[in-house]
Structures are given as structure tokens and as C-alpha cells.
Amino acid sequence: MPHFLLEIGCEEIPARMLDAALTELTRRLAELLTRESLLRPSDAAQKDGDDVAWQSSFATPRRLAVSTDRIAASQPDVTEQVLGPSVKVAFKDGKPTPAAEAFAKKTGVDVSTLTRVSNPKGEYLAATVTRKGRLAAEVLAENLPKEIQAIYWAKNMYWREGKPERFVRPIRWLVAMIDDRVIPLEFAGIKAGQKTYGHRILFPGAQSIPKADEYKDVLAKCGVIAGPKEREHRIRKTLDAATRTVAGARWREDAELLTTVVNLTEWPSVVLGNFDHQFLSLPEEVLVTVMRDHQKYFAVEDSSGKLAPHFLAVLNTDSDPDGLIRHGNERVLRARFNDARFFWDTDQKTFLKQRVEMLKPVTFQKDLGSYYAKAERMTRLADRISAAINVAGIEVDHAAVKEAARLAKTDLTTELVKEFTELQGIVGGLYARAQGLPHSVADAIYDQYKPESVEDAVPRTREGAVLSLADKADSIAGMFALGMIPSGSKDPFALRRQANGIVKILAEHGLPVGITTLLMDALHCYQENEAEAKFTHTGDLFKEAIHTFFRERLEFYLREVKGLAYDVVNATLTASADDVVDAVARATAVSSVRPSPDFESISTSFKRMKNILRQAAEANRRVAHPYDSSALKEQAEKTLAAEIPKVASQVNSLRAARHYEQALMEISRLRPHIDTFFDKVMVMVEDEELRAQRLGLLQTLVGEFSSIADFSEIVTERK
Amino acid sequence: MPNLNVPTFQELILRFQRFWAERGCVLQQPYDIEVGAGTMAPETFLRVFGPKPYRVAYVQPSRRPADGRYGENPNRLYKHTQLQVILKPPPQNVQELYLESLTAIGIDLGKHDIKFEEDNWEAPTLSAWGVGWQVMLDGLEITQFTYFQQCGGIDLDPICAELTYGLERIAAFLQDVDSIYDIVWARNPQDGSVMTYGDVRLKEELQLSVYNFEAADVEKTWAHLNLYEAECQDLIRQFNSLNSNKETSQQERERFPLLGAYELCLKCSHLFNILDARGAISVTERVGVIARIRQLAVGLAKAYLAQQMPAKAEKKQNVEVA
């Protein structure tokens, strides 16, 4: 069976783009083969979803490659019927007219073989035509260049004169083969061939691939492990082996770093290097950042989990027989650590408190002014949040929050953060502690950017939580007021992530702070800032945008983090979506009572009531509100009317105490009365007055009991 | 006995220059006006325009006032030394050529670990960008390798390859010293005596750090900046009106001192850097001043292109006004 291979040989492809590009190339090939009828059915029974395994894909910094043995040598021949002129036109006196002959000529058949078909318009001539399937090589030569060009790159470039094509980096060779034959394709001025290239340094020069299915083996012999999975396996094994040379040591797992080094190497090996243990007096956060983010080294810890004075560098070469590579890496790390220590010592000469003024020339956002102004706003906002929390009976150290807010951004002026920007906040916290500030202040500063993702933890302390809220709310309020509201994939300031952070902090710290209040307060803090003059989205426009934006974030939190069903989330948030803690409590309660049959039935009834009320409104029917219970006639409706205030008063006191589950149980006690009502009572009667009273009853019912959740949003099995 | 294959700082420069001269590069001398990087020298910033093939290599001392450390930091300098190579258009084997240049200075690639890691270069004040790599040698960034895509807001065609070697880093690596100031700059072949980088440059690092951070007169520096800018703007305006006048002869156009205007623009950029290091630029001003300098650079790039190929300038090149 034919074996196909495509390899795009490229100058070093950025590590962060490699995985996505390979996935895309694999998908594009599958789609192309399917579209062009070049995909042979598998010999083994094909199972659903088994759509990846039939292709092998390979990627290294210098190549993307796909191969498969499921390619057909050529497309199948296609036989089809082509419709010609009508019989009336085609024959005169039983003889073919020029129209018939022209049609026969066009379809390449003899007039005598033409048949006749009838359709509603009449009788027509038809020719049966067989189209020869084209050779796979021909179809691929024509189409693969388009597929290569179409691969998406976050950033690409031109390299040839006249700028005929773009790619992530210059393409330097192409291999395209079916078995041992070259597919004659050309892209970027390069004709595909059988020549590939191995490892740059270990095996310079071209290497020939005799047959498509020998690709992997050819590369393995010239210093390239083509499969990312295999490289990862090898890196893990060699990391283990290198670490074993230090008693009790372990390398620190780091999935992101591992992917990076897999995508930076073709023939990976590992060296274990050492650094002077005097550097261990620097904070671990700093050392690990230098190693991981700047040098792409794995950190090593001892048996107690503490950082050990070693590192692991993943090389793109065979080995380091003379120890030169280890020596070089140690030298670089020493310089980096020396820098870090130098920065640390220098930074200590100016206390965070003295750095507040230094924030004046540091831009927060070009229209929102400096970090100095931001810190002032954050201090005011944090104070308001603290006060609101206090009112709700939750203790928070006001003074610590204010102090932390004032100092939170000062680490942006330190040398250490200028050098290692990813350590902002953390450095501030470390310095605050080193400079003798209270732990509550230092920890709040340290945690101010948390949570940085959905998975990340919230700040450890309440003071940290308030500070983080103030920081994020200030950014969101400012950007929204400028009209820079995230939409679609456009969210350059990661406001969604920050809003997710706000929701998560409120929920997990149990802070009863309304989102509208928080953001309005944040906006208020911009008063008398220069930025205010540039605001375009204030007042109701602002409120509405904030509401919509945060409702989505809250939905996301309840569904993705809390794992609640979407209809439960909708029912809860339609009732109200401002107080996060409350929404979580309501949603949890709804979720737990939802399986009960009473609740299911109530939900169905509420949907029915809402439908009736909607139809009534559409038909302009009067609704008596409040209704007059003495005007009601049937026993069933009188009973229901009598039950409503009783249940309502129970529910209201339970709701006030936030005993939502009990409140919902209480509501579901209405079920028999509602069921009887619908059995016995017709709402839309002719009698206009009676109808108005009954509609009024339903409206009261819906209004009274929809504040915990809008039951009509619950998806029920029965219609 | 010192290892003879380990070059002194000056020997390193000589080896690089010989290597690139042998590959067809014009060896230029460092530009004699303050620049922040080799890219800003006209041999790069202006030569990248137009279709004419060009290869040039030059050493460029590059000043970054804010990076000064009074000579106290072993790894950081106010003025570091770049070796800049421009290859227009880039040959197909440009990466191999680059690797050969490392062999030429005495690095046995078979014994080291080389990686090309993504690093895309961008200079907002020049409205210039490119894509490429930082070249890592045993974990040390030794070169910025860039395929220049746009310069002065103008899309380049052909593009060019720009290789920027950090000479202090490479020398420290080869000589295996931990401080830049310990690099052997020159060794007297007669008596073996040594001049270090510190002997040659330490005083300059100290005094210019003091100047940039403490002594530069803010008011006067602003005044200088404004004067240079005004003159540069004037020249650009004059050229543009000359250029749009149909009566202008080719000779008149060609003798117009755009290169002089460019020097004024470089002055502005350097003065801005001093003010920045001096902490004299507020947030609101900063964005504005950067925009002013970019406007000069972009205006000059456009004018230069018009001067080189008057008829084609507007049509052939996609001119974007930043």
C-alpha cells in the first residue's frame, strides 16, 4: 500500500507555535485527502473517533512532517450522467441535429451511445461519462502548496524578493514522496525532493530518504528524534538519570517548561550543573524564575522539598564530554544570580515607602495615567471595600489594607522587577517583609495578582483579597469607562481574566460585595484624575456593560469551577447576578433540590404561568395587580390564594437568613395547590374581570417566588 | 601560558571583520554619533531601503544611558559594543554562514550547545521590526539574529538579515571571565603585558553613569532636544517641498542633506535617552516624545526613499505613515 510523506524543512520554528502548527498541518492533510477522495478505507475496521491515529506527525524546531499509509494511489474513476439538449431539439426526422452532435463531441462519446431521460420538463438526451480519477501525486502537487501557505502563524515573515509568500521562518527544503517517488510540488521557490537534513551540528549536509515510510529511521540516524512524544520521553528519562547523581534529589516537574524544551531540541540530552549554595540565601521565587523563565533550566530540590544548589539544562546535542557546556551554563547562571543579588542589595537601599513618589513617571496605561495615580485610587477603593466588609460583620485589618495598597505597585521601580517582570508583586511582598513591615501588609502585596488563572489560588489573607479586588476593579472600571470593553478574541488587557479573579475572590473569601457597587466605587475613585476627561462610557452605559460582562464571568465560574448545570446557573443568575456569594449559595441550593419531583413539577408550572402571562400581555389582557381574593370563584384558586402569603412569609424569613435550600423546599410545598389550580381552573376565561383576577394571582405567585431562582429557566423532562 | 586560540577583545573584532570581509561585506567604521544600537547607524537604518544588494559589517559602540551601573556591575554597561552585519538580500545559507563565523572566532561547535530561540525585535522609536532569534550558546545569548521586515514604517523588499553580536559577552565567554572588566582587551606580543577592558573603559562607565543619572542639566538637555528636533523637521519639510516641485532637477534632489537631517534625529534619540535615565520625563510626556522622534525617523525614511528612487518611491513601497 502506498505510503505518503510530507516534510517542511524550515529555519527554527518558535517553540510556542510548533504544537498548534503540527495539529493544523495534520488536520489540513486529512481534509485534503477526504475532499479529493484520496483516503483509502482502513484495512482494520475503522472505529468512530479514530481519526488521528492513521497519520503520523512529526515536529522539531526545523521541520513539520506528516505521513500516512492510508493514501490511495489515485482517485477512483467517477461515472456520471450528463444532461444534454432536449430530444425535440436534438433530432429532426429521426436524424441527429448539430445540437446532438455537439453534445456528443463535448462529452466525448458517440452519438449512437446517447440515451434519453425524462424529467418534468420533458425528454432530454443524456451521455454516460466516466471521468478518470487523477493520480494522487498530481492532486497533491497541485494542492499541498496551498495548504502549506494556509497554516496559521501568530507572527510570520517574508524572505524572498518580491515577497511572494509568508511563513513563520524561511522554508529551506521540502520532502514530498509517495513510496520512493517524489511528488513534484514546489513552494517558496523550492522543489520537493527526497533530501532532508539532520541535526545542524552533529550531521551537517543533506540526507536521502529512500522510501517514505523510512522517514523516522533516516532522521534517527542523523541526530533527529522526529516525534515530540519520543523526545519528551527521552528528556524525562535523562532528567531522571542526571538527577540520580545527587543523593535524595528530585527535579521539579514543570509541564510548560517541558513542552518548551521538547520544541527547542532535535536530539536532547541533559546536563546537571551546580551553583554556589550561598545563592540559596536569595528567595526561592527569584532563583526559580531565573532558572525557569530566563535559562529554561529545571530546578532541583532535596528530599525535604527545598531548593538544592543544582540545575538541569536540556541541550540540543549528544553529550558534553569535556564538561564545557556545563561550565558555560554554570557561568551564565552565576552571572544571572549575581545580577539578582546585586539588584536585591541595591533595591534595599530605597525602601518601598520611599518609592511611592517614584511611581509618578511609570505608566499604568496611556490614558489612565501613572501607577502613582493608580495606587492612590486603589488605596481609596480598598478602604471602601474594607468598610463594606466590616459592615457585614467580617473583620479586616483596615490599616494593613491601606498600607498594602499604597505600596503595592512600588516594586515596579525596583531593579529586580525591571529585570524579572514576572515577579512583580512577589518581589514587593518579599521586600516588604525584609523591610520589617507587618506580615499582613507583606502577604497582601505578595498575593496582589492572584488568582492569575482559573486554577490559581486566591490571595491567602483577607487583606490580600481586598487589595487584589481593588487592583482589578480599578483596571476594569478604567478600561470600561474608556470604552475598551473586551469583545470576541479582543481582550488585550486580559480583563476577562481579571474579572474571573474578582468573582473567584468574592466567592472563595465569602465577601458580600456587590459587583455593581464595587465597580461603581472603582469608577468613582477616578474622580479628579486626568483620565476622567477621556471617559466615554459612564453612567448607565457603564453599568450595563459591567453587568453583562460580569454576568458572563459569573456564569463561567458557576459552570466551569463549581461544575453546576447550565440551566441551574441561568435560573439563579436570571433572578439576580450582583452578589457573587449569594449567587453561589442560591445556585448550590437550586442544584441540590432540583432532583426532587416537587421541584421539577414547580418548574414546569412556573414555565406555564410565565407563558400564560406572556400571552396575556401580548394580547393586551388586563392583569389585576394586586388581585382581589374575594373575586376568585373556584375552591382551588381560593386555596392557592390563601397559601401564597403563608408560604411567602416563611420563604422570606428563610431567604433573609440565606437558608436557600429550606426556602426552596418551602416553595415546593405549593406544588399540590398549584397542580390542583391548573387541573380545576381555567385562567383565560371569557369573563374579563375574573380573568384579570386570575392573571393577577399568577403574577403574584411568579413575582413572589422568583427571587432565589427563576424556575422557568430550569429544563424539565416533561414538556 | 595563555591559550593562543582564545582571542583578546581586539583580536575577536579582527577575526569577525576578516570573516565577514571574506564573505563580501564592506567593513564600515563605527558611526561617530551616539546611537543606542547598531541598527540606528545609517549603514543599517538607511541602507536597508531599496533593491540594491548590500553587505556591510561594522563595530558599533552603543549607548544606553539607563543601563549604566557606574562600572559596579560585572555584566552591565552604559556603552556596550555590537558587531553589526547586514546582508541584503539574505543568502539562503545565512544561518550556516553565521555558524561558520562562530567557528572563525574559535568556537568548536561540536563541543557546545547552540539553539536558535524565538526573539522578535522591535524598535518603536524607529517604527521598525523584524522576526528572528536570540542565538544561545551554552545558555548564553550571544547574538540577535533578525530578518528585518519593516523600517521607518516602510515595508522592506527585499528584506535583509541583521546579525547583532554582543562582543563583550562573547569575549567574556571565550576568555572564561566573570566580569566584563576582566576581559583582556589587548596583549602586547612583545612583552605579554595585558590591557583589560577595565583599564580601557571603566572610567568612562563611571563618569558617564554619573553624568546620565546625576549631572546632566535637565533644562539644557531639553533645550538641545528641541533645537535638534526643530532643525531636523525644517530639513524634512524643505526636502518634501523640493521633492514635490516638478522643476527640481535630479541633481538638486540628490545633494539635499538628508544624511545631515538623520544625524540630528539620532541626536534627539540620544538626548531623549539621557532625559529618561535622568528621570526627567513624566508619563504623559514620555509617550509624546517617543512619538516625536518616531515622526522624525519615519519622515526621514520616506524622504530618503524618495531621494534614492524618486519615480518609484510612492508606488513600489508600501508607505505607511506612523
Interface residues (C-beta under 8 A of the other chain):
Chain A: E11 E12 P14 A15 R16 P61 K155 N156 M157 Y158 W159 R160 E161 G162 K163 R169 P170 R172 R200 I201 L202 L264 T265 Q295 Y297 A313 L315 N316 T317 D320 P321 D322 L324 I325 H327 G328 N329 R331 V332 L333 R334 A335 N338 D339 F342 K360 P361 V362 T363 K366 G369 S370 E530
Chain B: P51 N73 P74 N75 R76 P89 P90 Q92 Q95 L99 L109 G110 K111 H112 D113 I114 K115 F116 E117 E118 N120 G130 V131 W133 L137 D138 G139 L140 Y147 Q149 D157 P158 I159 F173 D176 D178 G279 I281 S282 V283 T284 R286 V287
